[in-house]
Each structure stands twice: as C-alpha cells, then as structure tokens.
Amino acid sequence: MPQDPRAPAGDFWTRVRALPTLGLGVSTEYGAAAAPGALDPRALRLAHGCADFLEVGVELSRGLDPAALAWAAEGWPTTYHFLDVNLDDPADLDEGWLSGLRALTAQLRPAWLCGDAGLWHFGRRDRGHMLLLPPILIPEAIAPMAAGLRALRAATGLEVLPENPPGAAFVGPMHLLDFFGQLAEAADTGLLIDCAHLWMFQRARGLHPLEALDRLPLDRVIELHIAGGRPTEHEGLDLIEDDHGIEVLPETWQIAEHIAARAPNLKAVIIECERNSIEAALPLYAECRARLGAHLPRAEAP
C-alpha cells in the first residue's frame, strides 16, 4: 500500500510494508497437539501443505510446548498470541514479564505479536487464570488500551495486533467494530479480526453479520481468524460456544469473505482447529481457499 504522504516517518503505514505475508496457517497453544486425536502442526505442513505458519498461543508461565519448539527448530514462520496480558493495565507490562516475553520471541522469531484485547485476568496475574472477557465498550476504555499497545510495541520492537475477544454478553454502548477501529487509530496499529468472535457479538446484539464493517478501517486489518462455533442454550440464553471445532457457521464465512475482499493489507489467515484431527481439519482449508480465492494472502517464499 502506498504510504500516505501526510503520515510521519515510522508510522503504521510505513511499518506495515515491512511485515511479511504469511499466508494460511494454523493455531496452537500449550498442550493442544498432545490432546487425544489432535492434529500435529508439523505433519499438517509437511504432509498436506496446509500450514504456511503457526500461531502459538502463549501463557508465559507455561512457556512453549514440544510442538511449538519443534516448529521453531525448523525455522518456519510463526506469530506469538499472548494469553496473559491486560493491555490496559500498565502493571502487566512489568520487566519480569517483558524479559520472559523477549526470551520466547527470541526462540519463535514471530512476525508479530497478537492477542485478544480484553481481560485475561482479574486481580493479580496468576498461572492458569485465563479469564478472558471483552473490553467495556465505552470511549474512555480506548486510551488506556492504546497506551498498552504502544508500550508493548516499543518494548519488543514487534508489531502488536489487538484481536476482538469472544463473549456471550458485551457491556457498553459502542459497537465492537467502532471500538476496535478507534483503538487501532489511537495506537497506530493494525488489527486481527476474529470472524467467529465478531459473529458472536453481532448475534448477541441482534445485528446483521456485516453490521458496521463499513466503518472499520479495513486497510488496518492484517490478520483474520476463522473457527468453528457451536450454538447452544444455557438457562434460556441462546449462545455460541467458541469451540474451535470443524463446523464453521455460515455467518463466520460471510464475515471472512467480506473482509478479505476489502482488506488491502491482509497478510495472514488462521484456521483455528488445533484440537481436531488432520483429516477433520483438511476440508476447512479447502473451503477457505475456495471461499477467499484470490483474496487469500499467499505466503512469501522463504
């Protein structure tokens, strides 16, 4: 994308041009590959050519599991998905956590950092907390989160892409996409849009799947997530469980197709299916290629 002549040197429009195009990848997190019947990311790549890169979900206290270490040892592309930092809390970016983060990124050599921009823990950060709630959707919540994104980018030298989190209920009057669009502008960063999470929000608010996408700065979308979701009911509430299964809802595909066709800086798409077998996951990769077609980013040659 041509740099905006009004933009200062070193801003997002300059930085995005240096980001690699990763293509179509798969996600994992600690222990996922060891679960019964789960896919082996390395085998998915070598035997089926379906994993251009690996997005590694990391809780720093757990570190990297054997599957992630094996991938890193090959020198294959990765991204680092944090699972343990509240971006709007300056205390979370303490030097101990940052030191551990730098050590793991030295092993993985990720193209960028990313992660759900919500509440990963309440109170003191602790091993295995993994709360994950969406942010409160009010204008006042944007500046603290933007400050955290800028601080993490400065501390690591890596781009940091906020992701819209899942949720059964959302607090605050703003539309989720207005919140994240304004957050990206305030933090001068790109975005990771999880299409399944977005449909959860739209459905919870009784909105069309593509509501407000015309207001999102789609030229800031760098990565997409596509995952299965399971409609369920709990105490009279109709919900979608974010199960990373193989049944991708039609609305999730609709959102993914819409964004991919309109996001000129899209560099990565993830199929989140880490706890399914390779045989079960392969049709998702075929469907993704068919649906996104020419808009699917093509991995750069090493």
Helices and strands as residue ranges (DSSP letters): H 12-15, G 16-18, E 23-29, G 32-34, H 41-48, E 54-58, H 66-74, E 78-82, G 90-93, H 95-108, E 113-116, G 139-141, H 142-156, E 160-163, H 176-187, E 191-194, H 195-204, G 213-215, G 218-220, E 221-227, E 230-234, E 237-241, H 250-260, E 268-272, H 278-292, G 293-295
